[in-house]
Amino acid sequence: MIIRVAAPRLINIVFGFLPRKKDTLLIIKTDGIGDYILFRNYLSFLKQSQKHKHYKIYVLANATSKDLAEHFDSDTVDDFFWYADGYFLQWKLLKLLLNLQLLQLNSIIYTNYSRKYAVDWIVKNINAKHKTGVDGDLVNQAANLKQKTDKYYTQLIKMPPNPVHEFERNKQLFEIITGEKCSLTRPYIDKSRLNLTPDNNIVIFTGASDSSRKWDNKNFNVLCKMILSNLDSRVILAGGKDEVQDGFKIEDGLAAHDNFFNKIGTLNLVQLCELIGSAKLLISADTVAIHIAAALCVPAICISKGDLYGRFIPYPGHVANNITCIYPNDLKANDVHYAEWSKHSINTVLPKDVYTAIENVLKIHKYIS
């Protein structure tokens, strides 16, 4: 009760009287790293727009994106603030609220099409003249809760109803925010800010934020053996610190191979971008690595069970034509939906099917004849 009600009220009483600073804007994007990659290019578009070119622009983002955001976007954003889902109803959330109050913000824009209650709550408890949200869908909160949190905003942006890829959805949103047309056609990461050396690596990213999106370690092990037995390529495992034990299981029987390397848990986000950007192929579940590959134009194979089909993957060809998706064989056209989680198992995708896709992709890009 103290964190949820009393303390935010006290912060508002003490600091809420401060005058709002004109031309100050907080952009909120607190989803995962992949979401940030599909959003971040529009920060430059916002900063260069006639409406916002004189603004101080602050960003509240997920702490998992910190390395990447600070490396690539610090010249666009005046300051970053960091949030994680675990902050809700913890004392560090009050520290965040205090720091945001001290900005004396005039405007806040929460950019998520699928808003979350915990973030709506943050918006409610910051004193700002203009609070803008998106009148989106119910993927992340129930209808009755959304009806309640809609009232926290002074404006709700109505988005075009047709389902589109998330990168294009963000484009629609920022065109509405700025009142200008945006020429961006695909996500991109500035390669000049990376140390890239094209090599003979096939990078396999083993992690996923949701356990149901993670391909089984045995499948990865079999796939690695197939690649090492049939292709003249190095295989490099990558993933987060949470996947270190998975890496040990995947490398069973492979650790002594000269062309096999396990780098799971050893790379920060910038180093991961450099590893993927230098590779000839990435293999990953539907997670951050796929969006890094899309932004760096690296051929990639995405193993997916079909969650939120069309929202994040598959990419439409005009946004990114370097991503090949493989789904369970029993995933039918009438099973896929832009706003629904798939009930199919990712582990019905077989290693032999992924290996066939690898050979096809390498032939297309002339790595093998």
Secondary structure, DSSP 8 states (H G I E B T S, - for coil): -IIIIIHHHHHHHHHTTS---TTEEEEEE-S-HHHHHHHHHHHHHHHHSTTTTT-EEEEEEEGGGHHHHHHHHTTT-SEEEEE-GGGTTSHHHHHHHHHHHTTT-SEEEE--SS--HHHHHHHHTS--SEEEEE---SSSS-HHHHHHHGGG-SEEE---SS---HHHHHHHHHHHHHTS-----S----GGGS-----SEEEEE---SSGGG---HHHHHHHHHHHHHHSS-EEEEE--GGGHHHHHHHTTTTTT-TTEEE-TT---HHHHHHHHHH-SEEEEESSHHHHHHHHHT--EEEE---TTTTTSSS--TTT-SSEEEE--TT--GGG--TTS---S-GGGS-HHHHHHHHHHHHHHTTS--
